[in-house]
Amino acid sequence: MNLSPLQKARYEYSPKLPGMLRNGVAEICVQEGADTQSVADQDKIKALFPNTYGKKEITFVKGANTAPQKKQVVGVILSGGQAPGGHNVITGLYDALKAASKDNELLGFKGGPDGLLKNDYVTFDDAFIDAFRNTGGFDIIGSGRTKLETKEQFATVAENAKVNGLTAIVIIGGDDSNTNAATLAEYMAANNTGIQVIGCPKTIDGDLKNEDIEASFGFDTATKTYSEVIGNIERDANSAKKYWHFVKVMGRSASHVALECALETQPNICLIGEEVKEKKMTLSQITSYIADSVEKRAANGDNFGVAIIPEGIVEFVPEFSVLIAEINELLAGEKTDAFNALPSWNDKYEFIKKGLTAESFAVFDLLPQGIQQQLFLERDPHGNVQVSLIESEKLFSELVKGELAKRKAAGTYKGKFSALHHFFGYEGRCAFPSNFDADYCYSLGYNAFMLISYGYTGYLSKVSNISKPAEEWVAGGMPITKMMNMERRNGEDKPVIRKALVELDGAPFKFFAANREKWAVETAYTYPGAIQYYGPSEVCDITTRTLALEKGC
């Protein structure tokens, strides 16, 4: 294998563990906290999880290990989209297993949940694990998005686990994946299988967090990667002085990524979906907001700028959400075939005009034709509009272009507007993990083994106090049910982990809101540069601006 110098160096990096995990598994004991309850819908969640609900939060502290001694055979999967650091969760889990006993085994099930269903796995050894230490990606065993949610699936997993002698399963994933982990843990407990299930919190979107989970892994590396490139674009814009760059970043259900990138780079515009929804902003209002910045900067001779757009922004616009709902009804069932059979876009346009309410058609008619057509591309498995396919960065640049043309005709705008478009998504999902993510993920995996060894199930591996140096991090666990509530999914009430949205009264957003008027007009760009792996701790081990502001650092 041809390795770059960075690859070679990263294989040799020794991730930092929380202080209480550094003396070896023999000197780690458990301190139990209070009983827990779900974040909402307590009676319903308790009824659905009678065997795993309400358990105590726990913290690992230095002391004699009192866990029962037995051989552990643990299965692990990666579930959902990639996030930097996933490999280190697995290497941390492996190292802890082997530190406890060389006889312990770790089986990596391939392709996510499908691997558990198909009994497709690899048995890890030192050579296999060493080739993936501190590296990005999920290629060690691959990932998948199959949901584990039916009794038939659970029975298959339980049978395959029994065949392989598994004592526990670790699921590394986001909110949906860990919801599945909680449900699988309940099934295993209810059927007395003796198989434990532990989750690890992953998502670059940053929406799997709460008072216990201070950050999901991958968010740090991904946002630093995006911020580096956004900073480069800002430097280029300030050099060329002739383009407005519209940059879409990951984050469909929450705007954490966009906000963190804005805090890192201080662009002229950053839209926050949660604020758009709270203020019930229309497309026209958002367009005017961006156009105002363009006009004011042009008056200063600055015909350039940078705007950050979260991936899911249109879903936060109330009038757009209504439009999407009406389109879903308009093309329900066999109506899709009738629509697709129409010979031209003009015919389809008339079909749409007749089928929408006047209010929704007015919104539809605001959109550039290319965006209109994107709304009628292939549907998702439930027959709904795939909002993620909408190029919102192009939508808003086109709307702003039209608004500026009106202002130019009215004599209020005399500048030049030329737009370029970018989408940063996959660029950050498999980046070499930052030192923070390398350390955090290794600790989550190591900690997951400790939860297994002490017999816990239905728990999420938890490492907190992470805005401090790793020596001060606190390792422990929390019942996954603590994060759950009931939500309507596909026409049914389902128990799910509540997504964490950007808090408009939180310190990160307040800092952004206090500075954005200045950033909108002035060229106040900051240039974070590339992720640093070697050098002073204050450069290499820094946390995100979001976490620093939340913790008052």
C-alpha positions as CSV (number, residue, x, y, z in Angstrom):
1,M,0.0,0.0,0.0
2,N,1.3,3.5,-0.9
3,L,1.0,5.7,2.1
4,S,1.3,9.5,2.3
5,P,3.5,10.9,5.0
6,L,0.4,12.1,6.9
7,Q,-1.1,8.6,6.8
8,K,2.1,7.1,8.2
9,A,2.2,9.7,10.9
10,R,-1.4,9.4,11.8
11,Y,-1.2,5.6,12.2
12,E,1.3,6.2,15.0
13,Y,-0.7,8.9,16.8
14,S,-1.8,7.8,20.3
15,P,-5.2,9.2,21.0
16,K,-5.7,10.8,24.4
17,L,-8.2,9.2,26.9
18,P,-10.1,10.8,29.7
19,G,-8.0,10.7,32.9
20,M,-10.0,7.9,34.6
21,L,-9.6,5.6,31.6
22,R,-5.8,6.0,31.4
23,N,-4.8,3.5,34.1
24,G,-6.2,0.5,32.4
25,V,-9.5,-1.4,32.7
26,A,-8.4,-3.0,36.0
27,E,-8.7,0.3,37.8
28,I,-12.1,1.6,36.6
29,C,-15.2,1.3,38.7
30,V,-18.8,2.6,38.4
31,Q,-20.5,5.5,40.1
32,E,-24.2,5.4,39.7
33,G,-26.3,8.6,39.4
34,A,-30.0,9.3,39.5
35,D,-32.8,7.5,37.7
36,T,-33.7,8.9,34.3
37,Q,-36.9,9.6,32.3
38,S,-37.5,10.4,28.7
39,V,-37.3,14.0,27.5
40,A,-41.1,13.8,26.8
41,D,-44.0,11.4,26.5
42,Q,-42.8,9.6,29.6
43,D,-45.7,7.2,30.0
44,K,-45.7,6.1,26.3
45,I,-41.9,5.6,26.2
46,K,-41.9,3.7,29.4
47,A,-44.7,1.4,28.1
48,L,-42.7,0.7,25.0
49,F,-39.4,0.1,26.8
50,P,-40.4,-1.6,30.1
51,N,-37.0,-3.5,30.4
52,T,-34.7,-0.6,29.6
53,Y,-36.5,2.6,30.6
54,G,-35.6,4.7,33.6
55,K,-32.2,3.3,34.3
56,K,-29.5,5.3,36.1
57,E,-26.9,7.5,34.5
58,I,-23.4,6.3,35.3
59,T,-19.9,7.7,35.5
60,F,-16.7,5.8,35.5
61,V,-14.2,6.7,38.2
62,K,-10.8,5.4,39.4
63,G,-11.2,2.3,41.6
64,A,-11.1,-1.4,41.6
65,N,-12.9,-3.0,38.7
66,T,-15.7,-5.1,40.0
67,A,-17.1,-6.2,36.6
68,P,-17.7,-10.0,36.3
69,Q,-14.9,-11.7,34.5
70,K,-16.0,-13.5,31.3
71,K,-15.0,-13.8,27.7
72,Q,-16.5,-11.0,25.6
73,V,-17.4,-11.4,21.9
74,V,-18.6,-8.1,20.7
75,G,-20.1,-7.2,17.3
76,V,-19.9,-3.7,15.9
77,I,-21.5,-1.9,13.0
78,L,-21.3,1.5,11.4
79,S,-24.7,2.9,10.6
80,G,-25.8,5.8,8.4
81,G,-23.7,8.5,6.7
82,Q,-19.9,8.7,7.2
83,A,-18.4,10.9,9.9
84,P,-14.7,11.5,10.7
85,G,-13.6,9.4,13.6
86,G,-15.7,6.3,13.1
87,H,-12.6,4.1,12.7
88,N,-11.3,5.3,16.1
89,V,-14.5,4.2,17.9
90,I,-13.7,0.7,16.6
91,T,-10.0,0.9,17.4
92,G,-10.8,2.2,20.9
93,L,-13.3,-0.6,21.5
94,Y,-10.8,-3.2,20.2
95,D,-8.0,-1.9,22.4
96,A,-10.2,-2.0,25.5
97,L,-11.4,-5.5,24.8
98,K,-7.8,-6.8,24.3
99,A,-6.6,-4.8,27.4
100,A,-9.2,-6.7,29.5
101,S,-8.3,-10.1,28.0
102,K,-6.5,-11.3,24.9
103,D,-9.2,-13.9,24.5
104,N,-11.9,-11.3,23.9
105,E,-13.0,-10.9,20.2
106,L,-14.4,-8.1,18.1
107,L,-16.4,-8.9,15.0
108,G,-17.1,-6.1,12.5
109,F,-20.4,-6.6,10.6
110,K,-20.2,-5.4,7.0
111,G,-22.4,-2.8,5.4
112,G,-24.2,-1.6,8.5
113,P,-27.3,-3.3,9.9
114,D,-27.4,-5.5,6.8
115,G,-24.3,-7.2,8.1
116,L,-26.1,-8.2,11.3
117,L,-29.1,-9.5,9.2
118,K,-26.9,-11.4,6.7
119,N,-24.3,-12.6,9.3
120,D,-21.6,-11.0,7.1
121,Y,-18.6,-10.1,9.3
122,V,-14.9,-10.0,9.7
123,T,-13.0,-10.9,12.9
124,F,-10.6,-8.1,13.7
125,D,-6.9,-8.7,14.6
126,D,-4.1,-6.3,15.4
127,A,-2.9,-6.0,11.8
128,F,-6.4,-5.3,10.5
129,I,-7.1,-2.6,13.2
130,D,-3.7,-1.0,12.9
131,A,-4.3,-0.1,9.2
132,F,-7.2,2.1,10.1
133,R,-6.1,4.0,13.3
134,N,-6.8,7.7,13.2
135,T,-8.0,7.6,9.6
136,G,-11.2,9.0,8.1
137,G,-14.0,7.1,6.4
138,F,-16.0,4.1,7.2
139,D,-14.2,1.7,4.8
140,I,-13.0,-0.6,7.5
141,I,-16.4,-2.4,7.3
142,G,-18.6,-0.1,5.4
143,S,-21.9,1.4,6.5
144,G,-25.6,1.2,5.5
145,R,-29.0,2.8,6.2
146,T,-31.2,-0.3,6.7
147,K,-33.4,0.3,9.7
148,L,-33.6,-2.3,12.4
149,E,-37.2,-1.9,13.6
150,T,-39.3,-5.1,13.1
151,K,-39.6,-8.1,15.3
152,E,-38.6,-10.3,12.4
153,Q,-35.4,-8.3,12.0
154,F,-34.6,-8.4,15.7
155,A,-35.2,-12.2,15.8
156,T,-32.7,-12.6,12.9
157,V,-30.1,-10.5,14.6
158,A,-30.6,-12.4,17.9
159,E,-30.2,-15.7,16.1
160,N,-27.0,-14.6,14.2
161,A,-25.6,-13.2,17.5
162,K,-26.3,-16.5,19.2
163,V,-24.6,-18.4,16.4
164,N,-21.4,-16.3,16.8
165,G,-21.5,-16.3,20.6
166,L,-21.9,-12.5,20.8
167,T,-22.2,-11.0,24.3
168,A,-22.9,-7.5,23.0
169,I,-23.5,-5.3,19.9
170,V,-22.2,-1.8,19.5
171,I,-24.1,0.4,17.1
172,I,-22.2,3.5,15.9
173,G,-24.7,6.0,14.4
174,G,-26.9,9.0,14.5
175,D,-30.3,9.6,16.0
176,D,-32.2,7.1,13.9
177,S,-29.5,4.5,14.3
178,N,-29.4,4.9,18.1
179,T,-33.2,4.8,18.2
180,N,-32.8,1.4,16.6
181,A,-30.2,0.5,19.1
182,A,-32.6,1.3,22.0
183,T,-35.4,-0.8,20.3
184,L,-33.0,-3.7,19.7
185,A,-31.8,-3.5,23.3
186,E,-35.4,-3.7,24.5
187,Y,-36.0,-6.8,22.4
188,M,-32.9,-8.5,23.6
189,A,-33.8,-7.8,27.2
190,A,-37.4,-8.8,26.8
191,N,-36.4,-12.1,25.3
192,N,-33.7,-12.9,27.8
193,T,-31.0,-13.3,25.1
194,G,-28.2,-12.0,27.3
195,I,-27.0,-9.8,24.5
196,Q,-26.3,-6.2,25.4
197,V,-26.6,-3.3,23.0
198,I,-24.6,-0.1,23.3
199,G,-24.8,3.0,21.1
200,C,-22.2,5.7,20.1
201,P,-23.3,9.2,19.0
202,K,-22.3,10.0,15.4
203,T,-23.4,12.7,13.0
204,I,-21.6,15.6,11.3
205,D,-24.9,17.5,11.3
206,G,-24.5,18.2,15.1
207,D,-28.2,17.4,15.9
208,L,-27.5,14.5,18.2
209,K,-26.7,16.3,21.4
210,N,-28.3,17.4,24.7
211,E,-27.3,18.2,28.2
212,D,-25.5,14.9,28.4
213,I,-24.1,14.5,24.9
214,E,-22.2,17.7,24.3
215,A,-21.3,16.9,20.7
216,S,-21.7,14.1,18.2
217,F,-18.5,12.9,16.7
218,G,-17.4,14.1,13.3
219,F,-18.9,17.5,13.7
220,D,-15.6,19.0,14.7
221,T,-13.6,17.7,11.7
222,A,-16.4,18.3,9.1
223,T,-17.0,21.9,10.1
224,K,-13.2,22.6,10.3
225,T,-12.9,21.1,6.8
226,Y,-15.8,23.2,5.4
227,S,-14.5,26.3,7.2
228,E,-11.1,25.9,5.7
229,V,-12.5,25.9,2.2
230,I,-15.0,28.7,2.9
231,G,-12.1,30.8,4.3
232,N,-10.2,30.1,1.1
233,I,-13.2,31.3,-0.9
234,E,-13.5,34.4,1.2
235,R,-9.8,35.2,0.5
236,D,-10.4,34.6,-3.2
237,A,-13.5,36.8,-3.2
238,N,-11.6,39.6,-1.4
239,S,-8.8,39.2,-4.0
240,A,-10.9,39.1,-7.2
241,K,-13.6,41.4,-5.8
242,K,-16.1,40.4,-8.4
243,Y,-18.2,37.4,-7.3
244,W,-20.8,36.6,-4.7
245,H,-20.3,33.0,-3.6
246,F,-23.4,31.0,-2.4
247,V,-22.2,28.1,-0.3
248,K,-24.5,25.3,0.7
249,V,-23.4,23.1,3.6
250,M,-24.7,19.9,5.1
251,G,-27.5,20.0,7.6
252,R,-31.1,19.2,6.5
253,S,-32.9,19.0,9.8
254,A,-30.8,21.6,11.7
255,S,-28.4,24.4,10.9
256,H,-25.6,23.6,13.3
257,V,-23.0,23.2,10.5
258,A,-23.9,26.5,8.9
259,L,-23.7,28.3,12.2
260,E,-20.4,26.8,13.2
261,C,-18.9,27.7,9.7
262,A,-20.2,31.2,10.1
263,L,-18.6,31.6,13.5
264,E,-15.3,30.3,12.1
265,T,-15.3,32.4,8.9
266,Q,-17.6,35.5,9.5
267,P,-19.3,35.5,6.1
268,N,-21.5,38.3,4.9
269,I,-24.7,36.2,5.1
270,C,-25.6,33.0,6.9
271,L,-29.1,31.7,7.0
272,I,-30.2,29.8,10.1
273,G,-33.2,27.6,9.3
274,E,-34.5,27.6,12.9
275,E,-34.7,31.4,12.9
276,V,-36.4,31.4,9.5
277,K,-39.1,29.1,10.9
278,E,-39.4,31.0,14.2
279,K,-39.9,34.3,12.3
280,K,-42.1,32.7,9.6
281,M,-39.9,34.3,7.0
282,T,-41.0,34.1,3.4
283,L,-38.9,33.5,0.3
284,S,-39.3,37.2,-0.5
285,Q,-38.2,38.3,2.9
286,I,-35.1,36.1,2.8
287,T,-34.3,37.3,-0.7
288,S,-34.6,41.0,0.4
289,Y,-32.4,40.3,3.4
290,I,-29.6,39.0,1.2
291,A,-30.1,41.7,-1.5
292,D,-29.8,44.4,1.2
293,S,-26.3,43.1,2.0
294,V,-25.4,43.0,-1.7
295,E,-26.7,46.6,-2.2
296,K,-25.0,48.0,0.8
297,R,-21.7,46.4,0.0
298,A,-21.9,47.6,-3.6
299,A,-22.4,51.1,-2.3
300,N,-19.0,50.7,-0.6
301,G,-17.5,49.5,-3.9
302,D,-17.6,45.8,-2.8
303,N,-19.3,43.8,-5.5
304,F,-18.4,40.5,-3.9
305,G,-19.4,38.5,-0.9
306,V,-20.1,35.1,0.7
307,A,-23.4,33.6,1.8
308,I,-23.7,30.3,3.7
309,I,-26.9,28.3,3.1
310,P,-27.9,25.2,5.2
311,E,-28.9,22.2,3.1
312,G,-32.4,22.0,4.5
313,I,-33.3,25.7,4.5
314,V,-36.4,25.5,2.3
315,E,-38.0,23.1,4.7
316,F,-37.9,25.8,7.4
317,V,-39.7,28.3,5.2
318,P,-43.4,27.9,6.2
319,E,-44.9,28.8,2.9
320,F,-42.5,26.5,1.1
321,S,-43.4,23.6,3.5
322,V,-47.1,24.2,2.6
323,L,-46.1,24.1,-1.1
324,I,-44.3,20.8,-0.7
325,A,-47.2,19.3,1.1
326,E,-49.6,20.3,-1.6
327,I,-47.3,19.0,-4.3
328,N,-47.1,15.7,-2.5
329,E,-50.9,15.5,-2.5
330,L,-51.1,16.7,-6.1
331,L,-49.0,13.8,-7.3
332,A,-50.2,11.1,-4.8
333,G,-50.8,7.6,-6.2
334,E,-51.5,7.2,-9.9
335,K,-51.5,11.0,-10.4
336,T,-47.7,10.8,-10.8
337,D,-48.0,8.7,-14.0
338,A,-50.6,11.2,-15.4
339,F,-48.2,14.1,-14.7
340,N,-45.2,12.3,-16.2
341,A,-47.2,11.5,-19.4
342,L,-47.7,15.2,-20.2
343,P,-45.7,16.1,-23.3
344,S,-44.1,19.4,-22.3
345,W,-43.2,21.6,-19.3
346,N,-45.8,24.1,-20.3
347,D,-48.5,21.3,-20.1
348,K,-47.1,20.3,-16.7
349,Y,-47.0,23.9,-15.6
350,E,-50.8,24.3,-16.3
351,F,-51.5,21.0,-14.5
352,I,-49.6,22.4,-11.4
353,K,-51.4,25.7,-11.6
354,K,-54.8,24.0,-11.5
355,G,-53.8,21.7,-8.7
356,L,-52.3,24.1,-6.2
357,T,-54.0,26.7,-4.1
358,A,-53.6,30.3,-5.2
359,E,-51.2,31.0,-2.2
360,S,-49.0,28.0,-3.0
361,F,-48.9,28.7,-6.7
362,A,-47.8,32.2,-6.0
363,V,-44.8,30.8,-4.1
364,F,-44.2,28.3,-6.9
365,D,-44.3,31.0,-9.5
366,L,-41.5,32.9,-7.6
367,L,-39.1,30.1,-8.3
368,P,-36.8,29.9,-11.3
369,Q,-37.9,27.3,-13.8
370,G,-34.9,25.1,-13.0
371,I,-35.9,24.9,-9.3
372,Q,-39.6,24.4,-10.2
373,Q,-38.6,21.4,-12.2
374,Q,-36.4,20.0,-9.4
375,L,-39.6,19.8,-7.3
376,F,-40.9,17.3,-9.7
377,L,-37.9,15.0,-10.0
378,E,-38.0,11.4,-8.8
379,R,-39.9,10.9,-5.5
380,D,-38.6,9.3,-2.3
381,P,-39.9,5.8,-1.3
382,H,-43.0,7.4,0.3
383,G,-43.9,9.3,-2.9
384,N,-42.8,12.7,-1.5
385,V,-40.7,15.5,-2.9
386,Q,-37.0,14.9,-2.3
387,V,-36.2,18.3,-0.8
388,S,-32.5,17.5,-0.5
389,L,-32.3,17.5,-4.4
390,I,-33.3,21.2,-4.4
391,E,-30.3,23.4,-5.2
392,S,-31.1,26.0,-2.6
393,E,-27.8,27.9,-3.2
394,K,-28.9,28.5,-6.8
395,L,-32.5,29.2,-5.8
396,F,-31.5,32.1,-3.6
397,S,-28.8,33.5,-6.0
398,E,-31.5,33.6,-8.8
399,L,-34.1,35.2,-6.5
400,V,-31.5,37.8,-5.4
401,K,-30.5,38.4,-9.0
402,G,-34.2,39.1,-9.8
403,E,-34.6,41.4,-6.8
404,L,-31.5,43.4,-7.7
405,A,-32.7,43.9,-11.3
406,K,-35.9,45.5,-9.8
407,R,-33.8,47.7,-7.6
408,K,-31.5,48.7,-10.5
409,A,-34.6,49.6,-12.5
410,A,-35.8,51.7,-9.6
411,G,-32.4,53.4,-9.4
412,T,-31.6,52.2,-5.8
413,Y,-28.9,49.7,-6.8
414,K,-26.0,50.5,-9.1
415,G,-23.6,47.6,-8.5
416,K,-22.7,44.5,-10.3
417,F,-23.8,41.0,-9.2
418,S,-22.3,37.8,-10.5
419,A,-22.8,34.6,-8.5
420,L,-20.9,31.3,-8.1
421,H,-22.2,28.2,-6.4
422,H,-20.7,25.6,-4.1
423,F,-22.0,22.6,-2.1
424,F,-19.8,21.3,0.6
425,G,-21.0,17.9,1.9
426,Y,-19.1,14.8,1.0
427,E,-15.8,16.8,1.3
428,G,-16.1,16.7,5.1
429,R,-17.6,13.3,5.9
430,C,-14.4,11.2,5.5
431,A,-11.7,13.8,6.2
432,F,-8.8,12.8,8.4
433,P,-10.2,13.3,11.9
434,S,-9.0,16.2,13.9
435,N,-7.1,15.5,17.1
436,F,-10.3,16.3,18.9
437,D,-12.3,13.7,17.0
438,A,-9.5,11.2,17.0
439,D,-9.3,11.5,20.8
440,Y,-13.1,11.7,21.4
441,C,-14.0,8.8,19.2
442,Y,-11.3,6.5,20.6
443,S,-12.6,7.4,24.1
444,L,-16.2,6.6,23.1
445,G,-15.1,3.2,21.8
446,Y,-13.0,2.4,24.9
447,N,-15.8,3.6,27.1
448,A,-18.4,1.4,25.2
449,F,-16.4,-1.7,26.3
450,M,-16.5,-0.5,29.9
451,L,-20.3,-0.3,29.7
452,I,-20.4,-3.8,28.2
453,S,-18.1,-5.2,30.9
454,Y,-20.3,-3.9,33.7
455,G,-23.5,-5.4,32.1
456,Y,-25.2,-2.2,30.8
457,T,-27.6,-2.4,27.9
458,G,-29.7,0.2,26.0
459,Y,-27.0,2.8,27.0
460,L,-25.2,5.4,24.9
461,S,-21.4,5.7,25.4
462,K,-21.0,9.2,26.9
463,V,-17.8,11.4,27.2
464,S,-18.5,14.8,28.6
465,N,-16.6,17.9,29.8
466,I,-15.1,17.8,26.3
467,S,-14.4,21.6,26.0
468,K,-11.6,20.9,28.5
469,P,-8.3,19.1,27.9
470,A,-8.8,15.3,27.5
471,E,-7.3,14.6,30.9
472,E,-10.4,16.3,32.4
473,W,-13.0,14.5,30.2
474,V,-15.5,12.4,32.1
475,A,-16.5,9.0,30.8
476,G,-19.8,7.2,31.5
477,G,-23.1,6.3,30.0
478,M,-26.8,7.3,29.8
479,P,-29.9,5.3,28.9
480,I,-30.8,6.0,25.3
481,T,-34.5,6.3,26.3
482,K,-33.6,9.5,28.2
483,M,-33.3,11.2,24.8
484,M,-36.5,9.9,23.3
485,N,-40.0,11.3,22.6
486,M,-42.9,10.3,20.3
487,E,-43.1,11.7,16.8
488,R,-45.3,11.1,13.8
489,R,-43.5,9.1,11.2
490,N,-45.2,7.8,8.0
491,G,-48.6,8.1,9.6
492,E,-47.7,6.4,12.9
493,D,-46.6,7.5,16.3
494,K,-43.0,6.3,16.8
495,P,-40.5,6.5,19.6
496,V,-37.4,8.4,18.3
497,I,-34.5,10.4,19.7
498,R,-35.3,14.0,19.7
499,K,-33.2,16.0,17.2
500,A,-31.3,19.0,18.7
501,L,-32.0,22.2,16.8
502,V,-30.0,25.4,16.9
503,E,-31.2,27.2,20.1
504,L,-32.0,30.8,19.2
505,D,-31.4,31.8,22.9
506,G,-28.1,29.9,23.1
507,A,-24.7,31.5,23.3
508,P,-23.5,30.5,19.8
509,F,-26.5,32.0,17.9
510,K,-26.5,35.1,20.2
511,F,-22.9,35.8,19.3
512,F,-23.7,35.3,15.6
513,A,-26.8,37.5,15.8
514,A,-24.8,40.3,17.6
515,N,-22.2,40.5,14.8
516,R,-24.0,39.6,11.6
517,E,-25.2,43.2,10.7
518,K,-21.5,44.3,10.8
519,W,-20.4,41.2,8.8
520,A,-23.2,41.8,6.2
521,V,-21.7,45.1,5.2
522,E,-18.0,45.0,6.1
523,T,-15.4,42.5,4.8
524,A,-14.7,40.9,8.2
525,Y,-13.6,37.5,6.9
526,T,-11.5,35.2,9.0
527,Y,-9.4,32.4,7.5
528,P,-9.2,29.3,9.8
529,G,-6.8,27.4,7.5
530,A,-6.2,23.7,7.4
531,I,-6.7,21.3,10.3
532,Q,-3.5,21.1,12.3
533,Y,-2.4,17.7,13.7
534,Y,1.0,18.5,15.2
535,G,2.1,21.5,17.2
536,P,1.0,23.5,20.2
537,S,-2.2,22.2,21.9
538,E,-3.9,25.6,21.5
539,V,-3.7,25.1,17.7
540,C,-4.1,21.3,17.4
541,D,-6.6,20.4,20.1
542,I,-9.1,23.4,19.8
543,T,-12.8,22.6,20.0
544,T,-15.5,24.1,17.8
545,R,-16.6,27.7,18.3
546,T,-20.0,26.3,19.1
547,L,-18.8,24.2,22.0
548,A,-16.5,27.0,23.2
549,L,-19.3,29.5,23.3
550,E,-21.8,27.0,24.9
551,K,-19.3,26.3,27.7
552,G,-18.1,29.9,28.1
553,C,-14.5,29.1,27.1
